[in-house]
Amino acid sequence: MTTITPGETDCLVVIDLQNDFMPGGALAVPEGDAVVPTINRLAARFRHVVATQDWHPAGHSSFASAHPGRSPFETIEAAYGEQTLWPDHCIQGTSGAAFHDDFNPERVELVLRKGFRPAIDSYSAFTENDRSTTTGLEGYLRARGFKRLFFVGLATDFCVRWSVEDARTAGFQAVLIEDACRAIDLEGSRTAALSAMKAVGTQIARSSDLGV
């Protein structure tokens, strides 16, 4: 495969590279920390990088602890549809919400925080889980003139997948750098996510395709 050389209209989107999603964190993604060095090397190849952070208030409606008698990973019917309940994670201002210490944010031009509305969870970097409340990222990227977005981070089957699908809906080209992501993988959700992203026209690449 010809090496992909990121240009002026390309942007690397780093999804939720936060402590609570790392091994030992409140909502650990298996091998989540393994992607950090790869993402740092990828960032050095891009002229433009944005990053997202889950940024929940304490007692967020997506936390199992906010629903007496419920346990993490159960599902409930929220006002906007089915919602997975999670362990308390990425609470605003805590060390769990901070970026992994080894992540180098030097190239990051924008940090977008999501999930701060108490009654709505937010997987996608573009749209809250009600699918109508926007984060403003689409407008920012369009105003900057970006056309192709490269996605890395955590987790493949939730926040990365939803972000990629919304990017395609918004008309951006989307590239998933597969080895720079890791999945929670609930009942085959990683495989389902990859199939769904391919179905909407996402290019699946590896870091080596970008010379990393």
C-alpha positions as CSV (number, residue, x, y, z in Angstrom):
1,M,0.0,0.0,0.0
2,T,1.2,3.5,-0.8
3,T,2.3,5.4,2.3
4,I,-0.4,7.9,3.4
5,T,1.1,11.4,3.8
6,P,-1.2,13.6,5.9
7,G,-1.7,17.1,4.4
8,E,-3.2,20.4,5.2
9,T,-6.8,19.3,5.0
10,D,-6.2,16.1,7.1
11,C,-6.7,16.0,10.9
12,L,-5.9,13.4,13.5
13,V,-8.7,12.9,16.0
14,V,-7.6,11.4,19.3
15,I,-10.5,9.9,21.2
16,D,-10.6,9.8,25.0
17,L,-7.0,8.8,25.8
18,Q,-7.8,9.2,29.5
19,N,-6.6,7.5,32.7
20,D,-10.0,5.9,33.6
21,F,-9.9,4.0,30.2
22,M,-6.5,2.6,30.9
23,P,-5.6,-0.6,32.7
24,G,-6.4,-0.1,36.4
25,G,-8.8,2.7,35.6
26,A,-12.5,2.9,36.5
27,L,-13.6,1.7,33.0
28,A,-10.5,0.0,31.7
29,V,-10.2,-0.8,28.1
30,P,-8.0,-3.9,27.7
31,E,-4.5,-2.8,26.5
32,G,-5.7,0.8,26.3
33,D,-2.3,2.0,27.3
34,A,-0.6,0.1,24.4
35,V,-1.9,2.6,21.9
36,V,-0.3,5.7,23.5
37,P,3.2,5.4,22.0
38,T,1.7,4.7,18.5
39,I,-0.6,7.7,18.8
40,N,2.3,10.0,19.8
41,R,4.3,8.9,16.8
42,L,1.2,9.4,14.5
43,A,0.6,12.9,15.9
44,A,4.1,13.9,14.9
45,R,3.1,13.0,11.3
46,F,0.1,15.3,11.3
47,R,0.0,19.1,10.9
48,H,-3.3,19.2,12.8
49,V,-4.5,17.2,15.8
50,V,-7.6,17.5,18.0
51,A,-8.4,15.4,21.0
52,T,-11.5,14.6,23.0
53,Q,-12.1,14.0,26.7
54,D,-15.1,12.4,28.5
55,W,-16.0,15.0,31.1
56,H,-18.8,13.8,33.3
57,P,-20.3,15.6,36.3
58,A,-20.5,13.4,39.4
59,G,-23.8,11.4,39.4
60,H,-24.1,11.4,35.7
61,S,-27.2,9.6,34.4
62,S,-25.0,7.1,32.5
63,F,-23.5,5.8,35.7
64,A,-24.9,2.7,37.2
65,S,-24.5,4.3,40.6
66,A,-27.2,6.8,39.7
67,H,-29.7,4.0,39.3
68,P,-30.4,2.1,42.6
69,G,-30.4,-1.6,42.0
70,R,-28.6,-1.4,38.7
71,S,-25.1,-2.7,37.9
72,P,-22.5,-1.6,35.4
73,F,-23.0,-2.8,31.8
74,E,-26.7,-3.3,32.2
75,T,-28.9,-1.3,29.8
76,I,-31.8,1.0,30.6
77,E,-34.2,2.9,28.4
78,A,-33.3,6.6,28.6
79,A,-35.4,9.4,27.2
80,Y,-33.3,9.2,24.1
81,G,-33.1,5.4,23.7
82,E,-31.1,2.5,25.0
83,Q,-28.3,3.4,27.3
84,T,-25.5,1.2,28.7
85,L,-24.8,1.9,32.4
86,W,-21.1,2.4,33.2
87,P,-19.0,2.5,36.3
88,D,-18.4,6.0,37.5
89,H,-15.6,7.4,35.2
90,C,-14.0,10.5,33.9
91,I,-15.5,12.8,36.5
92,Q,-14.6,16.4,35.8
93,G,-11.4,17.5,37.4
94,T,-10.3,14.1,38.6
95,S,-7.1,12.3,37.8
96,G,-9.2,9.6,36.0
97,A,-10.4,12.3,33.5
98,A,-6.9,13.5,32.8
99,F,-5.0,12.4,29.7
100,H,-2.6,9.4,30.2
101,D,0.7,10.8,31.4
102,D,2.6,9.4,28.4
103,F,0.3,11.1,25.9
104,N,2.1,14.1,24.4
105,P,-0.5,16.8,23.7
106,E,2.0,19.2,22.2
107,R,0.4,18.9,18.7
108,V,-3.2,19.1,19.9
109,E,-4.9,22.3,18.6
110,L,-8.3,21.7,20.2
111,V,-9.4,19.7,23.2
112,L,-13.1,19.0,23.0
113,R,-14.9,17.9,26.2
114,K,-18.1,15.8,25.9
115,G,-20.6,14.1,28.2
116,F,-20.9,17.1,30.6
117,R,-24.7,17.4,30.3
118,P,-26.0,15.4,33.3
119,A,-28.9,13.8,31.6
120,I,-27.3,12.8,28.2
121,D,-24.3,10.5,27.6
122,S,-22.0,11.3,24.8
123,Y,-20.0,8.7,22.9
124,S,-19.5,10.6,19.7
125,A,-17.2,13.6,19.3
126,F,-19.9,15.2,17.2
127,T,-23.3,14.5,18.7
128,E,-24.6,13.6,22.1
129,N,-26.4,10.3,22.5
130,D,-29.8,11.9,21.9
131,R,-28.4,12.3,18.3
132,S,-29.6,15.9,18.1
133,T,-27.5,17.9,20.6
134,T,-24.2,18.8,18.8
135,T,-20.8,19.3,20.3
136,G,-19.7,22.0,17.8
137,L,-16.9,19.8,16.5
138,E,-18.3,19.5,13.0
139,G,-18.5,23.3,12.6
140,Y,-14.9,23.7,13.9
141,L,-13.5,21.2,11.5
142,R,-15.4,22.6,8.5
143,A,-14.4,26.1,9.3
144,R,-10.8,25.0,9.5
145,G,-11.1,23.4,6.0
146,F,-10.5,19.8,7.0
147,K,-11.8,17.1,4.7
148,R,-10.3,13.8,5.9
149,L,-10.2,12.7,9.5
150,F,-8.1,10.0,10.9
151,F,-9.4,8.4,14.1
152,V,-7.4,6.8,17.0
153,G,-8.0,6.1,20.7
154,L,-10.6,4.5,23.0
155,A,-12.7,2.6,22.6
156,T,-13.1,1.2,19.1
157,D,-16.6,-0.1,19.7
158,F,-18.1,2.9,21.4
159,C,-16.7,6.4,21.3
160,V,-14.5,5.8,18.3
161,R,-17.2,4.0,16.3
162,W,-19.8,6.7,17.0
163,S,-17.4,9.5,16.1
164,V,-16.4,7.8,12.8
165,E,-20.0,7.2,11.8
166,D,-21.0,10.8,12.6
167,A,-18.0,12.1,10.7
168,R,-19.2,10.2,7.6
169,T,-22.7,11.5,8.1
170,A,-21.3,15.0,8.2
171,G,-19.6,14.4,4.9
172,F,-16.0,14.0,6.0
173,Q,-13.7,11.2,4.7
174,A,-12.9,8.9,7.6
175,V,-9.9,6.7,8.2
176,L,-9.7,4.4,11.2
177,I,-6.1,3.6,12.2
178,E,-7.0,0.2,13.6
179,D,-3.9,-0.6,15.6
180,A,-4.0,2.8,17.3
181,C,-7.4,1.8,18.9
182,R,-8.5,-0.7,21.4
183,A,-12.0,-2.0,22.2
184,I,-14.1,-2.9,25.3
185,D,-15.5,-5.7,23.2
186,L,-18.9,-6.5,24.9
187,E,-20.3,-9.6,23.3
188,G,-18.6,-9.1,19.9
189,S,-19.0,-5.4,19.8
190,R,-15.5,-4.8,18.3
191,T,-16.3,-6.9,15.2
192,A,-19.7,-5.3,14.9
193,A,-18.1,-1.8,15.1
194,L,-15.6,-2.5,12.4
195,S,-18.3,-3.8,10.1
196,A,-20.5,-0.8,10.8
197,M,-17.7,1.6,10.1
198,K,-16.7,-0.1,6.8
199,A,-20.4,-0.1,5.8
200,V,-20.5,3.7,5.8
201,G,-17.4,4.0,3.7
202,T,-14.6,4.3,6.3
203,Q,-11.1,3.4,5.2
204,I,-9.4,0.9,7.6
205,A,-5.7,1.5,7.9
206,R,-2.7,0.8,10.1
207,S,-0.1,3.1,11.5
208,S,2.5,1.5,9.2
209,D,0.4,2.8,6.3
210,L,1.4,6.3,7.5
211,G,5.1,5.4,7.9
212,V,4.9,4.9,11.7
